[in-house]
Amino acid sequence: MESELKDMSSAVHSPEPKSAESIPDDGSFAKDDRPLLKPEPSSAAVSGDSLEEMEKKFAAYVRNDVYGPMGRGELPLLEKVLLGLAMVTLVPIRLVAGMAVLVLYYLICRICTLFWSSNREEDLEEEEDYAHMGGWRRAVIVSCGRILSRVMLLVFGFYWINETYRILTTDPKSNTENESKDESEELERPGAIISNHVSYVDILYHMSSSFPSFVAKRSVARLPLVGLISKCLGCVFVQRESRSSDFKGVAAVVTERVSQSYQDESAPLMMLFPEGTTTNGDFLLPFKTGAFLAKAPVLPVILRYPYQRFSPAWDSISGVRHVFLLLCQFVNHLDVTRLPIYYPNEQEKNDPKLFADNVRRFMAKEGNLVMSDIGLAEKRIYHAALNGMLSQS
């Protein structure tokens, strides 16, 4: 979450891309801020592999668009012409429009939070939480946030979003086998929204759709513009670097907020990416258990980004390059499938790993996604080896 917010805020100002990884939600505190796209000694493990062999091993992170590995492939003449045309027309307009939308929403949040006494702890500005305010302030923040998030998607070229709502079936192999639910229970509020993670665009869509809270490191709260917006979203700020009793673990904070969201309709929904990193959109990585510890129902959402030239997936490409190329696309597409709320049975409530695995299998089946057992460690190896291979060519 942190890096997505940072890149959207600082891509225009900083030449150095940030890591594209989400904060783990499984209670892990191990700090790992190494850049994904830098050559590392770990790349030696696959240095002897050909590009085809690496793509088989790390299929979940392979880019299959016209721009090739890491967005640095040789382009056909037509693509070069289209890219050049977009650079002098679309990109300047979209950059100005995007910054205008970001600044406008920041000003709206600033006005709505003026003279508001938040529930922050003393001397901890990052603990400010404006998501639980009520009245006109919260209504304006949510309404404007959803509208302007959709406007930002328009700026990025997502003019149409195809949304599909799946209804519950009586198939004994579906998630309804957990327990029979009466009609009133089917309308219960979920504790969290669970989504596959493909791009930073995921965040904009979920903001425009349900305006949920995310998980982010405390440093996000200090970012210009984005910091205040993240507080208005009600982001869960966690301190990965410390095991001090002054800070709650990631899993504890997430569990508390998911339970609160499930039990209190006025509380903001939690939005979690249990894969912990982004893929190319065709695969589903193993789920971390943090989102499932609260034993609350979850709402699975599947995002797909159909493309013809440039893939919006943030899999193996630097942040700044990705933002630039995305802005150069005349039209981008997003397909959303919202599945029925998944209610855990007693066995799943007592076993978060089983709960997570069953939700993952449900999403993979309904979204026609391939389940892969690789994770962030393999992604680092692939990126490092790929970067070293392309640098030598």
PyMOL commands that set and color helices and strands:
alter all, ss='L'
color gray80, all
select helices_A, chain A and resi 2-10+41-46+51-57+59-61+69-71+77-88+90-113+125-127+135-155+175-177+183-186+201-209+218-222+226-233+250-263+290-292+319-327+346-350+352-367+376-392
alter helices_A, ss='H'
color red, helices_A
select strands_A, chain A and resi 161-165+192-195+215-217+236-238+270-272+283-284+298-304+334-338+370-371
alter strands_A, ss='S'
color yellow, strands_A
deselect
rebuild
show_as cartoon
